[in-house]
Amino acid sequence: MRVEIRAALGVALGLAVLVVGSPAGSQPRADEASPATFAALMARFATVPGLTASFREEKRIALLAAPLVSEGTIAFAPPGRLSRRTLRPEPSTVVVDGMRLRVRDRTSQQELDLRGHTALGTLVASFVRLLAGDRVALERSFTVQYQVGAAGWSVVLRPREAAIRGFVRQIRAEGRGAVLARLVVVDGHGDESDTTFTHVDAAHRFDASALRRIFGLSR
């Protein structure tokens, strides 16, 4: 179960904040204004037709001397299809479709109905609402701290419910202009996942063939 929980968080958290990205290969400009409010940031989420990106994640676990590094690709197709394909060090695929979670690696495939796992289901559903730009629903589950400064913007999300804090204590995203620079997730054990994104296409549109290939679904 721990594998499925970590996988779901990786997909949902990574994609939820990545939607502020700019077109593929773009970099933040010094004169590009950051969204002034969290509401303005959310307005960006509501306009995204779909996205793809590459990711590099470092997991810092207290019992390990060195971080665990993974790399792969990530995708989102509205209204709630999320995909994370890890390419290194070991290939695996995680797909979230509404309240269904599918995990596949070299040797096995598992499916989890999130409706039977209240805290995890609530967490994943909250990030689907974030992708839809539903700020009110998001703020029912998290406290939100949004700041803009000379170096850019940052947003910190903290779960309101104790059951969800057992999975994730805090999510911090940092960026400049409309480009995400860094996403740090602190899980319920205090371990950190530090993710950076490249080759972001936040205006991606999936055809039927791509939906089947990436998400295992048809229209």
Secondary structure, DSSP 4 states (H G I P E B T S, - for coil): -HHHHHHHHHHHHHHHHHTT--STT----TTPPPPSSHHHHHHHHHT---EEEEEEEEEE-TT-SS-EEEEEEEEEETTTEEEEEEEESS-EEEEEETTEEEEE-SS-EEEEEGGGSHHHHHHHHHHHHHHTT-HHHHHHHEEEEEEEETTEEEEEEEESSHHHHTTEEEEEEEEETTEEEEEEEEETTS-EEEEEEEEEETT----HHHHHHHHS---
